[in-house]
Amino acid sequence: MINRTIKSYVAGSLILSSVLFAGNDDTMAKELMKLRAEVEQLNTQIQDVRESTKATMRSLIMEKNDLEANIAREDLKIKQLEQEVAKLKKHITEASKNSEGIKPIVLEAVKKLEKQIKSELPFKTEDRVQDVARIREEMQNGIITPQKALAQIWNSYADEIRLTKENGIFKQTIKLDDEEKLAEIARLGMVMLYFRTPDDRVGYADQDENGWYYKEIVSKEKKELVINLFDSMHKQIRTGFFTLPNAIADSKVQK
């Protein structure tokens, strides 16, 4: 009787153990499957982050190259202006004793500077051109002497060079969506120009085959970058590192 009882107990134990082990195997299998799924998901996320980082780096490199090219062009313009100033200085020495001999020098200098201003960023362009044209008109009308006109055009060239070296906040009327608007202008030398309207529409000056125009930025992320620039410059923080939308790169992407 005892032997039969022992045998029954052992058999029952073996059956119970088998059931328990089978249950543990199922649980472990499910946990392993869950872990595998999580690992695959993490791998996918890692790949997405890598691809996103690569794309960002490519974009930053492209913007950096474009900015360097634009700065190089501005440096060339500065050199051209400085060369014109040197020519004026030479002409002054040669023609200082002859008023009539100075007039052609002034007229040529005014013509070149007007052309230069119109090719630059649209920063108070009309006012700057009018200031230069006034020198020519006053000289031709006898209001100022050729010598004085030459001195004034000299100062105008110096002002244009100064603009390339300064950053600042200004106000001017811009045309946005075929409508005239008074806006704040953030000018970074003569390389980039951003605008902000009273209702916080922001953008930058861009150029196509028809000339300069103002393009609004619609991306929330990029808008915040430009608004941060204006806020910083209002606080007199005009130097440092700023991340900004690049008008040159944006134009290339759209094309």
Buried (B, 14 or more C-beta within 10 A) or exposed (E): EEEEEEEEEEEEEEEEEEEEEEEEEEEEEEEEEEEEEEEEEEEEEEEEEEEEEEEEEEEEEBBEEBBEEBEEEBEEBBEEBEEBBEBBEEBBEEBEEEBEEBBEBBBBBBEBBBEBBBEBBBBBBEEBBEBBEBBBEBBBEEEBBBBBBBBBBBEBBEEBBEBBEEBEBEEBEBEBEEEEBEBBBBBBBBBBBBBBBEEEBBBBBBBEEEEBBBBEBEEEEBBEBBBBBBEBBEEEEBEEEBEBBBBBBBBEEEE
